[in-house]
Amino acid sequence: MNDKGKVNKILINPVGGLYYNDIVKQWVYQKPIFNNLYIDTFAIDVAIPLADILKTVGFKVYSTRLLNKIPKSFNNKWDGQMGESQQPRFRECAIQYLKSIVTYEKEKEKGYVPPEIYSEGKTVLEQDFNARINYANFLDVDIMITIDATVYITDTGMEAVCNKAVGSEELAHHILEETSKRTRSVVKGVSYVEEPMEIKYNSLLCPSVILKCGSAADGRTSNFMKEGFWRQWVSLGIFAGIYKFINAG
Protein backbone atom coordinates (compact mmCIF):
# COMPACT_ATOMS: atom_id res chain seq x y z
CA MET A 1 0.00 0.00 0.00
CA ASN A 2 1.66 3.23 -1.16
CA ASP A 3 -1.36 5.53 -1.55
CA LYS A 4 -2.38 6.74 1.91
CA GLY A 5 -5.65 8.08 0.58
CA LYS A 6 -6.77 4.59 -0.38
CA VAL A 7 -6.45 2.91 3.01
CA ASN A 8 -9.37 0.51 3.34
CA LYS A 9 -8.31 -2.71 5.09
CA ILE A 10 -6.70 -2.63 8.53
CA LEU A 11 -5.46 -5.64 10.48
CA ILE A 12 -5.35 -5.33 14.27
CA ASN A 13 -2.88 -7.66 15.94
CA PRO A 14 -3.34 -7.91 19.73
CA VAL A 15 -0.35 -9.83 21.07
CA GLY A 16 -0.67 -13.02 23.09
CA GLY A 17 -3.57 -15.35 23.58
CA LEU A 18 -3.50 -18.63 25.46
CA TYR A 19 -2.10 -21.71 23.78
CA TYR A 20 -2.08 -25.32 24.88
CA ASN A 21 1.34 -26.24 26.25
CA ASP A 22 2.03 -29.93 25.66
CA ILE A 23 4.73 -30.00 28.34
CA VAL A 24 2.60 -28.80 31.26
CA LYS A 25 -0.61 -30.14 29.69
CA GLN A 26 -2.63 -26.99 30.17
CA TRP A 27 -3.48 -23.63 28.62
CA VAL A 28 -0.85 -20.99 29.36
CA TYR A 29 -0.42 -17.32 28.52
CA GLN A 30 2.08 -16.33 25.88
CA LYS A 31 3.06 -13.22 27.80
CA PRO A 32 4.30 -13.07 31.41
CA ILE A 33 2.08 -11.57 34.13
CA PHE A 34 3.40 -8.60 36.14
CA ASN A 35 1.66 -6.74 38.94
CA ASN A 36 -1.49 -8.72 38.19
CA LEU A 37 -1.54 -7.22 34.69
CA TYR A 38 -2.30 -9.69 31.92
CA ILE A 39 -0.71 -8.33 28.75
CA ASP A 40 -2.68 -10.85 26.66
CA THR A 41 -6.00 -9.42 27.84
CA PHE A 42 -4.74 -5.82 27.93
CA ALA A 43 -4.07 -6.07 24.20
CA ILE A 44 -7.59 -7.39 23.53
CA ASP A 45 -9.18 -4.64 25.63
CA VAL A 46 -7.40 -2.01 23.54
CA ALA A 47 -8.18 -3.79 20.27
CA ILE A 48 -11.96 -4.10 20.78
CA PRO A 49 -12.83 -0.36 20.94
CA LEU A 50 -10.22 0.38 18.25
CA ALA A 51 -11.92 -2.09 15.91
CA ASP A 52 -15.33 -0.60 16.73
CA ILE A 53 -14.20 2.95 15.91
CA LEU A 54 -12.51 1.91 12.66
CA LYS A 55 -15.58 -0.02 11.53
CA THR A 56 -17.87 2.89 12.42
CA VAL A 57 -16.03 5.26 10.09
CA GLY A 58 -16.03 2.73 7.26
CA PHE A 59 -12.79 0.75 7.36
CA LYS A 60 -12.77 -2.99 6.77
CA VAL A 61 -11.24 -4.36 9.96
CA TYR A 62 -9.61 -7.75 10.53
CA SER A 63 -8.02 -9.19 13.66
CA THR A 64 -5.54 -11.95 14.40
CA ARG A 65 -7.44 -12.81 17.58
CA LEU A 66 -11.11 -13.12 18.41
CA LEU A 67 -12.41 -9.71 19.47
CA ASN A 68 -15.30 -10.71 21.68
CA LYS A 69 -15.83 -10.44 25.42
CA ILE A 70 -19.55 -9.73 25.81
CA PRO A 71 -21.44 -12.43 27.75
CA LYS A 72 -24.81 -13.71 26.65
CA SER A 73 -27.69 -12.99 29.00
CA PHE A 74 -29.19 -15.62 31.28
CA ASN A 75 -26.56 -18.35 30.96
CA ASN A 76 -23.53 -16.03 31.32
CA LYS A 77 -21.76 -17.82 28.48
CA TRP A 78 -19.63 -15.96 26.05
CA ASP A 79 -20.61 -15.24 22.46
CA GLY A 80 -18.56 -16.57 19.59
CA GLN A 81 -16.53 -19.72 19.35
CA MET A 82 -16.48 -21.50 22.71
CA GLY A 83 -13.22 -22.40 24.34
CA GLU A 84 -12.64 -24.84 27.20
CA SER A 85 -13.55 -22.20 29.77
CA GLN A 86 -16.24 -20.74 27.48
CA GLN A 87 -14.14 -17.60 27.26
CA PRO A 88 -12.72 -17.63 23.73
CA ARG A 89 -10.48 -14.61 24.25
CA PHE A 90 -8.68 -16.56 27.00
CA ARG A 91 -8.58 -19.81 25.06
CA GLU A 92 -7.09 -18.96 21.72
CA CYS A 93 -3.97 -17.69 20.08
CA ALA A 94 -3.67 -16.48 16.52
CA ILE A 95 -2.95 -19.89 15.03
CA GLN A 96 -6.10 -21.40 16.56
CA TYR A 97 -8.26 -18.45 15.60
CA LEU A 98 -7.05 -18.40 12.00
CA LYS A 99 -7.76 -22.10 11.69
CA SER A 100 -11.29 -21.52 12.96
CA ILE A 101 -12.13 -18.95 10.27
CA VAL A 102 -11.06 -21.02 7.26
CA THR A 103 -14.49 -22.61 6.92
CA TYR A 104 -16.20 -19.28 7.47
CA GLU A 105 -14.23 -17.59 4.72
CA LYS A 106 -14.85 -20.44 2.29
CA GLU A 107 -18.58 -20.33 2.91
CA LYS A 108 -19.18 -16.61 3.33
CA GLU A 109 -16.60 -15.05 1.04
CA LYS A 110 -15.65 -18.02 -1.16
CA GLY A 111 -12.10 -17.35 -0.14
CA TYR A 112 -9.33 -19.79 0.65
CA VAL A 113 -6.76 -19.55 3.41
CA PRO A 114 -3.67 -21.53 2.36
CA PRO A 115 -2.52 -24.06 5.00
CA GLU A 116 0.93 -22.46 5.12
CA ILE A 117 -0.60 -19.40 6.79
CA TYR A 118 -0.97 -21.31 10.02
CA SER A 119 1.43 -24.24 9.67
CA GLU A 120 4.75 -22.44 9.29
CA GLY A 121 7.17 -22.65 12.23
CA LYS A 122 8.83 -25.23 14.47
CA THR A 123 6.88 -24.46 17.66
CA VAL A 124 3.30 -23.41 18.41
CA LEU A 125 4.43 -19.90 19.35
CA GLU A 126 6.56 -19.56 16.23
CA GLN A 127 3.61 -20.71 14.13
CA ASP A 128 1.40 -18.25 15.99
CA PHE A 129 3.74 -15.34 15.28
CA ASN A 130 4.27 -16.28 11.62
CA ALA A 131 0.55 -16.78 11.07
CA ARG A 132 -0.12 -13.13 11.87
CA ILE A 133 2.31 -11.84 9.26
CA ASN A 134 1.19 -14.39 6.67
CA TYR A 135 -2.44 -13.48 7.28
CA ALA A 136 -1.74 -9.76 6.74
CA ASN A 137 -0.10 -10.47 3.39
CA PHE A 138 -2.83 -12.92 2.39
CA LEU A 139 -5.53 -10.31 3.06
CA ASP A 140 -3.45 -7.62 1.35
CA VAL A 141 -4.26 -5.19 4.15
CA ASP A 142 -3.20 -1.55 3.96
CA ILE A 143 -2.08 -1.19 7.59
CA MET A 144 -1.22 -3.61 10.39
CA ILE A 145 -1.27 -2.42 14.02
CA THR A 146 0.18 -4.58 16.80
CA ILE A 147 -0.79 -3.81 20.41
CA ASP A 148 1.84 -4.83 22.94
CA ALA A 149 3.56 -3.95 26.22
CA THR A 150 7.08 -4.53 27.44
CA VAL A 151 8.22 -6.50 30.49
CA TYR A 152 11.32 -4.47 31.34
CA ILE A 153 11.01 -2.14 34.32
CA THR A 154 13.13 0.52 32.60
CA ASP A 155 10.73 0.76 29.64
CA THR A 156 8.26 3.08 31.34
CA GLY A 157 7.37 5.11 28.26
CA MET A 158 5.58 4.43 25.00
CA GLU A 159 7.49 3.21 21.98
CA ALA A 160 6.50 2.54 18.37
CA VAL A 161 8.38 -0.04 16.34
CA CYS A 162 7.87 -0.20 12.59
CA ASN A 163 8.82 -2.30 9.60
CA LYS A 164 10.53 -0.92 6.49
CA ALA A 165 7.49 -0.65 4.24
CA VAL A 166 6.87 2.77 2.72
CA GLY A 167 4.99 4.96 5.19
CA SER A 168 5.64 2.85 8.29
CA GLU A 169 7.87 5.33 10.07
CA GLU A 170 5.46 8.20 9.44
CA LEU A 171 2.54 6.12 10.69
CA ALA A 172 4.53 5.15 13.79
CA HIS A 173 5.26 8.79 14.65
CA HIS A 174 1.60 9.78 14.31
CA ILE A 175 0.37 6.89 16.47
CA LEU A 176 3.03 7.48 19.12
CA GLU A 177 2.26 11.20 19.26
CA GLU A 178 -1.50 10.72 19.61
CA THR A 179 -1.41 7.87 22.15
CA SER A 180 1.24 9.44 24.38
CA LYS A 181 -0.63 12.75 24.33
CA ARG A 182 -3.85 11.16 25.52
CA THR A 183 -2.27 8.93 28.15
CA ARG A 184 0.35 11.50 29.20
CA SER A 185 3.03 8.90 28.74
CA VAL A 186 6.74 9.44 28.30
CA VAL A 187 7.74 9.05 24.65
CA LYS A 188 10.60 6.64 24.01
CA GLY A 189 10.59 7.18 20.28
CA VAL A 190 10.30 5.25 17.02
CA SER A 191 12.58 2.43 15.96
CA TYR A 192 12.74 -0.34 13.38
CA VAL A 193 12.04 -3.99 14.13
CA GLU A 194 15.17 -5.90 15.11
CA GLU A 195 16.08 -9.59 15.19
CA PRO A 196 14.67 -12.17 15.63
CA MET A 197 11.45 -10.64 14.22
CA GLU A 198 13.16 -8.40 11.66
CA ILE A 199 13.06 -10.66 8.60
CA LYS A 200 9.46 -11.74 9.13
CA TYR A 201 8.09 -8.26 9.86
CA ASN A 202 9.92 -6.77 6.90
CA SER A 203 8.25 -9.34 4.65
CA LEU A 204 5.01 -7.44 5.32
CA LEU A 205 3.81 -5.63 2.23
CA CYS A 206 2.07 -2.87 4.19
CA PRO A 207 3.08 -0.29 6.82
CA SER A 208 3.19 -2.00 10.20
CA VAL A 209 3.52 -0.50 13.67
CA ILE A 210 4.03 -2.29 16.97
CA LEU A 211 2.84 0.01 19.75
CA LYS A 212 4.54 -0.86 23.03
CA CYS A 213 2.26 0.81 25.56
CA GLY A 214 4.61 0.78 28.54
CA SER A 215 6.11 -1.62 31.02
CA ALA A 216 3.95 -4.16 32.82
CA ALA A 217 6.82 -4.60 35.27
CA ASP A 218 6.70 -0.96 36.39
CA GLY A 219 4.19 -0.57 39.21
CA ARG A 220 2.99 2.95 38.35
CA THR A 221 2.66 2.24 34.62
CA SER A 222 0.94 -1.12 35.12
CA ASN A 223 -1.62 0.50 37.44
CA PHE A 224 -2.61 2.86 34.63
CA MET A 225 -2.67 0.01 32.13
CA LYS A 226 -5.21 -1.86 34.26
CA GLU A 227 -7.71 0.98 34.01
CA GLY A 228 -10.43 0.76 31.37
CA PHE A 229 -10.36 4.49 30.62
CA TRP A 230 -6.58 4.37 30.01
CA ARG A 231 -6.99 1.51 27.56
CA GLN A 232 -9.68 3.47 25.72
CA TRP A 233 -7.34 6.44 25.47
CA VAL A 234 -4.81 4.16 23.81
CA SER A 235 -7.48 2.98 21.36
CA LEU A 236 -8.48 6.55 20.54
CA GLY A 237 -4.83 7.54 20.16
CA ILE A 238 -4.15 4.76 17.67
CA PHE A 239 -7.22 5.74 15.67
CA ALA A 240 -6.21 9.42 15.68
CA GLY A 241 -2.71 8.46 14.55
CA ILE A 242 -4.07 6.42 11.66
CA TYR A 243 -6.40 9.28 10.71
CA LYS A 244 -3.54 11.81 10.71
CA PHE A 245 -1.39 9.47 8.66
CA ILE A 246 -4.06 9.06 6.00
CA ASN A 247 -4.85 12.77 5.84
CA ALA A 248 -1.33 14.14 6.09
CA GLY A 249 -0.13 16.05 3.07
C-alpha positions, 0 to 999 in steps of 0.5 A: 500500500503506497497511496495513503488516501486509499487505506481501506483494510486494517489488520489489528494484531493484539499480542498473546492469547493462550495456547495449549502447552504440551509440556505442562498439559494446560493452557498458558499465557504467551506473555508473562504476568506482572503486577497482576496485569495480563498483557494478553487481555490488555491487548484485547481490551485495547483492540476491541474499541479500536476495531469498533471505531474503525468499523464505524467510520467505514474501514474494513477491519480484521483481527488476528485474535477473536475480538469478543468479550460480551457475555450472553444474558441468562446463561452467562456464556460468552458469544462466539466460538467457545473455548474450554472455559467458554471464554474464547479470548482466553482460550485462543492464540492467533494460530487457533483463531485463524484455523477456525475462520477457514471454513467461514471464509470459504462459505461466506466469502468463497475465499481460501486460506492456504494451509501455510498461513498457520502451519509455518514454524517449528513451535506453536508460538513460532507458528502463531507469530508467523501466522499473523504476518502471513495473514496480513499479506494474504488479506493484502491489508493496507495497515497492520497495528500490533498492540503490545507492552514490554516486560522491562522495568526501565521501559516506562514510556511508549514506543513505536516499532515499525517495519521498512514498508513505505509509510511505516515510520510516518505512521509510527510517529503519528500513532506514538504522538497521539497515544502518548498525548492522551495517556500523558506517557513518556515518549521513548521514540520510534525504531525499526524492528530488530532480530529475531522478528526483523526478517518476518516483519519486513516481509510485510507488504504494508506499513506495520507498527508495533505500539509498546504501551509501557512496562507491565513490570513498572508498578505505576505504569501497570496501574494505569494500564489496568484501568479501562479508561486508560486503555480506551485512550490508547485505542483513541490515540491509535485511531487518531494516529491512523487518521492523521497518517491518511490525511497528512499532506 
